[in-house]
Amino acid sequence: DAGVIQSPRHEVTEMGQEVTLRCKPISGHDYLFWYRQTMMRGLELLIYFNNNVPIDDSGMPEDRFSAKMPNASFSTLKIQPSEPRDSAVYFCASSYDRGQSEQYFGPGTRLTVT
Amino acid sequence: GENVEQHPSTLSVQEGDSAVIKCTYSDSASNYFPWYKQELGKGPQLIIDIRSNVGEKKDQRIAVTLNKTAKHFSLHITETQPEDSAVYFCAALRIKAAGNKLTFGGGTRVLVKP
């Protein structure tokens, strides 16, 4: 398996623009997680899905952020409108078990909002 | 919710020496404690984990200890090598009915000097 795939790897956009980050989890995994990493706040869980259904979105910072998982092999994280403080590395991760199992992280998307 | 504290934030060691990273957690019901290693430009990768029914686990040069009474756990790296230089994250998880939400520590940047 190719692992968790994220695109784009880098995104530079202007404040106010819409940004869409994409993720393809590992085949067979039924949990998908979106994280944000910054120097100030570390690794933060934004939202996670189980069998394509959002389970916990309490980490989503505000209404400008939304996430979808239309099928088992694809998820998006959208920011609209984007702001400079959204600049961070966004990671997608997947796992196959609700129990004590490894989360496999993608390479991340580095987002810069100017 | 769960809160995980990690110390130190940075650690510099001479090649061949040992490195120790410590974490504390707040939720006594947490029962799974993984450690992730993040190299520059990559997503975190699981290196070792420990469950609450085990006090210590070792994998080659890496070992993790868990003290449930004190609610703390530690990562030990012996005979450090330059390739051990990375950011290390501890995490804690409490299995819930609907998912496996990890709470991460703030990370420790380890530098192994040759």
Boltz contact constraints between the chains, C-beta under 6 A:
constraints:
  - contact:
      token1: [A, 42]
      token2: [B, 106]
      max_distance: 6.0
  - contact:
      token1: [A, 42]
      token2: [B, 107]
      max_distance: 6.0
  - contact:
      token1: [A, 43]
      token2: [B, 104]
      max_distance: 6.0
  - contact:
      token1: [A, 50]
      token2: [B, 99]
      max_distance: 6.0
  - contact:
      token1: [A, 55]
      token2: [B, 98]
      max_distance: 6.0
  - contact:
      token1: [A, 55]
      token2: [B, 99]
      max_distance: 6.0
  - contact:
      token1: [A, 91]
      token2: [B, 43]
      max_distance: 6.0
  - contact:
      token1: [A, 98]
      token2: [B, 99]
      max_distance: 6.0
  - contact:
      token1: [A, 98]
      token2: [B, 100]
      max_distance: 6.0
  - contact:
      token1: [A, 99]
      token2: [B, 95]
      max_distance: 6.0
  - contact:
      token1: [A, 100]
      token2: [B, 32]
      max_distance: 6.0
  - contact:
      token1: [A, 102]
      token2: [B, 46]
      max_distance: 6.0
  - contact:
      token1: [A, 105]
      token2: [B, 43]
      max_distance: 6.0
  - contact:
      token1: [A, 105]
      token2: [B, 44]
      max_distance: 6.0
  - contact:
      token1: [A, 106]
      token2: [B, 43]
      max_distance: 6.0
  - contact:
      token1: [A, 107]
      token2: [B, 43]
      max_distance: 6.0
  - contact:
      token1: [A, 108]
      token2: [B, 43]
      max_distance: 6.0
